[in-house]
Amino acid sequence: MQEQTLQLEQQAKLKQLANEENLRKQEESVQKQEHRQTVLESLKTAGMLFGEGFRAFVTDWDKVTATVAGLTLLAVGIYSAKNATAVAGRYIEARLGKPSLVRETSRITILEALKHPIKVVGKRLTSKAQDALEGVVLSPQLEARVRDIAIATRNTKKNKSLYRNILMYGPPGTGKTLFAKKLAVHSGMDYAIMTGGDVAPMGRDGVTAMHKLFDWANTSRRGLLLFVDEADAFLRKRATEKISEDLRATLNGFLHRTGQHSNKFMLVLASNQPEQFDWAINDRIDEMVNFDLPQLEERERLVRMYFDRHVLKPATEGKQRLKLAQFDYGKKCSEIARLTEGMSGREISQLAVAWQAAAYASEDGVLTEAMIDARVADAVQQHKQKMEWLKTEGAEASKGAGSNPLLPFPKGTAV
């Protein structure tokens, strides 16, 4: 009897819970229905208001015109501001610093002037035109040739005319870079030096760097002599040479920027292998000059000049630990000139520095004739070894090509 009572109570509780759950679900359903109806009414009202407002807007021509004009001005303003910012950025970049391709320059940038104003002003005040051949030793024929170029370039600068492009070709160490610097100073121009070997490693950034270089050159007020050393490293033949697409694009950029003569910059190319130039580069060259190895007369002048610079002056100034033994200096210089046949001016300069180093390495700091003779013998032997390497390299290159390459310029002549 008691068990039946408990079962009836449990059934009554379950029925009550079920009724309560049904009531809760009905209330939630009613609330959702009311919320849905409210949202629909709101959307209907908003649509009616928007439709009436849009009809009122499009039927009012003045409002439409004003809106279109405002949006147009806004777009033009954004576009103009974007382009103005880009132009200003390029101008500031060109004026504040030198391009990444430039290794050395005499041009004073705004950033340098702000950092060292006194030094910059003093440099400008003390700078003066120099002889284009001061410190440059060349053969009489070549000296006369490049002096004419120097005079013509200086007059071109004075008359604000168009500069001519020059190719200097010949063995390394024969004075091409030195003369280019002297030419710029003599003409009242700035100079900038870049190396062709720096272009290829830049990859796809080479085109941008090339355009930045010429943008920078075109901002020069004094005129810029752009000297490209080892120019054949990136100005190679596009038709036959195997060059990357990035290097080809950079070469095309260079050709685009040098297609016309300029009154802002002068292009001076230097190369040991001008036969490798692309034909479009040859078309841009106005004058070609061969810087050949110094002959006996020029070698003696070079030996005497560097002996005076690196030995006599340090020994006589008394500020350094270098002393010179007594012997016939003139006779010794003439003897060294005969022994150094085939050497370039740079090799002779390095030989003079070796004499100085030998004196500093000695216990008493005295440079003797025997020490000079020993350094000359070493230099001659090293030069012979370099020539053997060069001969081997040339033979391998000729064998690989199947025939000897024909140079477009006869050796020892000024074209």
C-alpha positions in Angstrom: 0.0 0.0 0.0 2.8 2.4 0.9 4.7 1.6 -2.3 1.6 2.5 -4.4 1.4 5.8 -2.6 5.1 6.6 -3.4 4.6 5.7 -7.0 1.6 8.0 -7.3 3.5 10.8 -5.7 6.4 10.4 -8.2 4.1 10.3 -11.2 2.4 13.5 -9.9 5.8 15.2 -9.6 6.9 14.1 -13.1 3.7 15.3 -14.6 4.1 18.7 -12.8 7.6 19.0 -14.1 6.5 18.2 -17.7 3.8 20.8 -17.5 6.2 23.5 -16.2 8.7 22.6 -19.1 5.8 23.0 -21.6 4.9 26.4 -20.2 8.5 27.6 -20.4 8.9 26.6 -24.0 5.6 28.3 -24.9 6.8 31.5 -23.2 10.2 31.4 -25.2 8.3 30.8 -28.4 6.1 33.8 -27.8 9.1 36.0 -26.9 11.0 35.0 -30.1 7.9 35.7 -32.2 7.5 39.1 -30.7 11.2 39.9 -31.2 11.0 38.7 -34.9 8.0 40.9 -35.4 9.8 43.9 -33.9 12.9 43.5 -36.1 10.7 43.1 -39.3 8.8 46.3 -38.4 12.1 48.2 -37.8 13.5 47.1 -41.1 10.3 48.0 -42.9 10.3 51.4 -41.3 14.0 52.0 -42.1 13.5 50.9 -45.7 10.7 53.3 -46.2 12.7 56.1 -44.7 15.8 55.3 -46.8 13.7 55.0 -50.0 12.0 58.3 -49.4 15.3 60.0 -48.6 17.0 58.5 -51.6 14.2 59.6 -53.9 14.4 63.1 -52.4 18.2 63.1 -52.9 18.2 62.0 -56.6 15.4 64.3 -57.5 17.4 67.3 -56.0 20.0 67.9 -58.8 22.0 70.4 -56.7 22.6 67.8 -54.0 23.7 65.2 -56.5 26.1 67.7 -58.2 27.6 68.8 -54.8 28.1 65.2 -53.7 29.8 64.1 -56.9 32.1 67.1 -56.9 33.0 66.5 -53.3 33.8 62.8 -53.9 35.9 63.8 -57.0 37.9 66.4 -55.1 38.5 63.9 -52.3 39.8 61.3 -54.8 42.0 63.9 -56.5 43.3 65.1 -53.2 44.3 61.6 -52.1 46.0 60.8 -55.4 47.8 64.1 -55.5 49.0 63.8 -51.9 50.3 60.2 -52.6 52.2 61.3 -55.7 53.5 64.5 -54.0 54.8 62.4 -51.1 56.5 60.0 -53.5 58.1 62.9 -55.5 59.2 64.7 -52.3 60.7 61.4 -51.0 62.7 60.8 -54.2 64.0 64.4 -54.1 65.0 64.3 -50.5 66.7 60.9 -51.0 68.6 62.3 -54.0 69.8 65.4 -52.1 70.5 64.0 -48.7 72.8 61.1 -49.5 74.8 59.3 -52.2 73.4 56.3 -54.0 74.4 52.8 -53.0 76.3 52.2 -56.3 78.6 55.1 -55.7 81.8 54.1 -53.9 83.5 57.5 -53.8 82.5 61.0 -54.5 83.7 64.6 -54.1 80.1 65.9 -54.1 79.0 67.4 -50.8 75.5 66.3 -49.8 73.1 68.2 -47.6 73.4 65.6 -44.9 77.2 66.0 -44.9 76.8 69.8 -44.8 74.5 69.6 -41.8 76.9 67.2 -40.0 80.1 69.2 -40.7 79.2 72.7 -41.8 82.6 74.3 -41.0 84.5 71.6 -42.7 82.3 71.8 -45.8 82.6 75.6 -46.1 86.4 75.4 -45.7 86.6 72.7 -48.3 84.7 74.8 -50.8 86.7 78.0 -50.1 90.1 76.2 -50.4 89.1 74.2 -53.5 90.6 75.6 -56.7 91.0 74.4 -60.3 94.0 72.2 -60.8 96.0 71.1 -63.8 94.3 68.0 -65.2 97.7 66.3 -65.5 99.1 67.2 -62.1 100.6 64.0 -60.7 99.6 62.0 -63.8 102.5 60.5 -65.9 101.7 59.7 -69.5 103.4 59.4 -72.8 103.8 62.7 -74.7 101.2 61.7 -77.3 98.7 60.6 -74.8 99.3 63.6 -72.6 98.6 65.9 -75.5 95.4 64.0 -76.2 94.0 64.0 -72.7 94.9 67.7 -72.2 92.7 68.6 -75.2 89.9 66.6 -73.6 90.4 68.5 -70.3 90.3 71.9 -72.1 87.2 70.9 -74.0 85.4 69.6 -70.9 86.2 72.7 -68.9 84.8 75.0 -71.6 81.7 72.8 -71.9 81.2 73.3 -68.2 81.6 77.1 -68.5 79.2 77.3 -71.5 76.6 74.9 -69.9 76.7 72.8 -73.0 76.3 69.0 -73.4 79.1 66.8 -72.1 80.7 64.2 -74.3 81.1 60.6 -73.1 84.6 59.0 -73.0 86.0 55.5 -72.9 89.4 54.9 -71.3 90.7 51.5 -72.0 93.9 49.7 -71.3 95.7 47.5 -68.7 94.9 48.1 -65.0 97.0 50.6 -63.1 97.7 52.9 -66.0 96.2 56.1 -64.6 92.6 56.0 -65.8 90.9 56.6 -62.4 93.5 59.2 -61.4 93.0 61.2 -64.6 89.2 61.1 -64.3 89.4 62.7 -60.8 91.9 65.3 -62.0 89.6 66.0 -65.0 86.6 66.7 -62.8 88.5 69.0 -60.5 90.2 70.8 -63.4 86.8 71.4 -65.0 85.1 72.6 -61.7 82.9 69.5 -61.5 82.2 66.9 -58.9 83.1 63.3 -59.5 81.5 60.0 -58.5 83.1 56.6 -58.9 81.2 53.3 -59.2 82.4 49.8 -60.1 80.7 47.6 -62.6 81.3 44.5 -60.4 78.9 46.0 -57.8 75.9 45.8 -60.1 75.4 42.0 -60.7 75.2 41.1 -56.9 72.3 43.5 -56.5 70.0 41.2 -58.5 66.6 42.6 -59.1 67.4 45.7 -57.0 70.0 46.7 -59.6 67.4 48.5 -61.8 66.1 50.7 -59.0 69.7 51.5 -57.8 70.6 52.5 -61.4 67.7 54.9 -61.7 68.5 56.4 -58.3 72.1 56.9 -59.4 71.1 59.0 -62.4 68.4 60.8 -60.5 71.1 61.8 -58.1 73.5 62.8 -60.9 70.8 65.0 -62.5 70.5 67.1 -59.2 74.1 68.2 -59.4 74.6 71.9 -59.6 78.3 71.8 -60.5 78.0 69.0 -63.0 79.0 65.5 -62.3 81.7 63.3 -63.8 80.4 59.7 -63.4 83.3 57.3 -63.6 82.4 53.7 -64.2 85.4 51.5 -63.4 85.4 47.9 -64.7 82.5 48.9 -66.9 82.6 45.7 -68.9 81.5 43.7 -65.8 77.9 44.7 -66.5 77.8 46.4 -69.9 78.3 43.1 -71.7 76.8 42.0 -75.0 73.1 41.1 -74.6 73.0 39.0 -77.7 75.9 36.6 -77.1 76.9 36.9 -73.4 75.1 34.7 -70.9 73.8 37.3 -68.4 70.9 37.0 -66.0 67.5 38.7 -66.6 68.2 41.0 -63.6 71.5 42.1 -65.1 69.9 42.5 -68.5 67.2 44.7 -67.0 69.8 46.8 -65.2 71.8 47.2 -68.5 68.6 48.3 -70.2 68.0 50.9 -67.5 71.5 52.2 -67.9 71.0 52.5 -71.7 67.7 54.3 -71.2 69.3 56.9 -68.9 72.3 57.5 -71.2 70.5 57.6 -74.5 70.8 61.4 -74.8 73.8 63.7 -74.0 73.4 65.6 -70.8 74.5 69.0 -69.4 74.2 67.6 -65.9 76.6 64.7 -66.0 79.5 63.3 -68.0 80.0 59.6 -68.5 83.5 58.2 -68.3 83.9 54.4 -68.8 87.0 52.5 -67.9 87.7 48.9 -69.1 90.5 46.4 -69.5 88.3 44.5 -72.0 86.3 46.9 -74.2 85.7 44.2 -76.8 83.0 42.8 -74.4 80.8 45.9 -74.5 77.3 45.7 -75.9 77.1 47.5 -79.2 74.6 50.0 -77.7 77.3 51.1 -75.3 79.8 51.7 -78.1 77.2 53.9 -79.7 77.1 56.1 -76.7 80.9 56.7 -76.6 82.1 59.9 -78.2 85.8 59.5 -77.7 88.1 56.6 -77.0 91.5 56.8 -75.4 94.0 54.0 -74.9 96.0 54.2 -71.6 98.9 51.9 -72.4 101.7 50.7 -70.1 104.4 53.2 -69.4 107.6 53.1 -71.6 111.1 53.7 -70.3 110.8 57.5 -70.2 107.5 57.4 -68.3 108.7 54.7 -65.9 111.7 56.8 -64.9 109.4 59.8 -64.3 107.2 57.5 -62.2 110.0 56.0 -60.2 111.4 59.5 -59.4 108.0 60.8 -58.5 107.2 58.0 -56.1 110.7 57.8 -54.7 110.4 61.5 -53.8 106.9 61.0 -52.3 107.4 57.9 -50.3 111.2 58.0 -49.4 112.8 61.4 -49.8 110.1 63.5 -48.2 109.5 61.3 -45.1 113.3 61.2 -44.7 113.8 65.0 -44.9 110.8 66.1 -43.0 112.1 64.5 -39.8 108.7 63.6 -38.5 109.0 59.9 -39.2 111.4 57.1 -38.4 112.8 56.9 -41.9 116.4 57.5 -42.8 118.1 57.2 -46.2 121.6 55.9 -46.7 124.0 57.7 -49.0 124.0 56.6 -52.6 123.3 58.1 -56.1 119.5 58.4 -56.0 119.2 59.6 -59.6 121.3 56.8 -61.0 119.4 54.3 -58.9 116.0 55.6 -60.2 117.2 55.2 -63.8 118.4 51.7 -63.1 115.0 50.7 -61.6 113.2 52.2 -64.6 115.1 49.8 -66.9 114.4 46.8 -64.6 110.6 47.4 -64.3 109.7 47.0 -68.0 106.1 46.0 -68.4 105.0 47.3 -65.0 102.1 49.7 -64.6 102.2 52.9 -62.7 100.3 51.3 -59.9 102.9 48.5 -59.6 105.7 51.1 -59.4 103.8 53.0 -56.8 103.5 49.8 -54.7 107.2 49.2 -55.1 108.0 52.6 -53.6 105.6 51.9 -50.7 107.6 48.6 -50.2 110.8 50.6 -49.9 109.3 52.7 -47.2 108.0 49.6 -45.4 111.4 48.0 -45.5 113.0 51.0 -43.8 110.3 51.0 -41.1 110.9 47.3 -40.5 114.7 47.7 -40.1 116.2 48.1 -36.6 117.7 51.6 -37.3 115.1 52.8 -39.8 117.7 53.3 -42.5 116.8 52.5 -46.1 119.9 51.2 -47.9 120.6 50.6 -51.6 120.7 46.8 -51.0 117.2 46.9 -49.5 115.9 48.8 -52.5 117.5 46.3 -54.9 116.0 43.4 -52.9 112.5 44.9 -53.2 112.9 45.6 -56.9 114.0 41.9 -57.5 110.9 40.7 -55.7 108.6 43.0 -57.6 110.1 41.9 -61.0 109.7 38.2 -60.1 106.1 38.8 -58.9 105.3 40.7 -62.1 106.6 37.8 -64.2 104.4 35.4 -62.2 101.3 37.5 -62.8 102.1 37.6 -66.6 102.4 33.8 -66.6 99.0 33.5 -64.9 97.5 36.0 -67.4 99.0 34.1 -70.4 97.5 30.8 -69.1 94.1 32.4 -68.5 94.1 33.9 -72.0 95.1 30.5 -73.6 92.3 28.7 -71.8 89.8 31.4 -72.8 90.9 31.1 -76.4 90.7 27.4 -76.4 87.2 27.4 -74.9 86.0 29.9 -77.5 87.6 28.0 -80.4 89.5 31.0 -81.8 91.5 33.9 -80.6 89.3 37.0 -79.8 89.8 39.9 -82.1 90.3 43.2 -80.2 88.5 46.1 -81.8 91.3 48.5 -80.8 95.0 48.0 -81.8 97.3 47.8 -78.8 99.3 51.0 -78.1 97.2 53.4 -80.2 94.9 56.2 -79.2 91.7 55.9 -81.1 
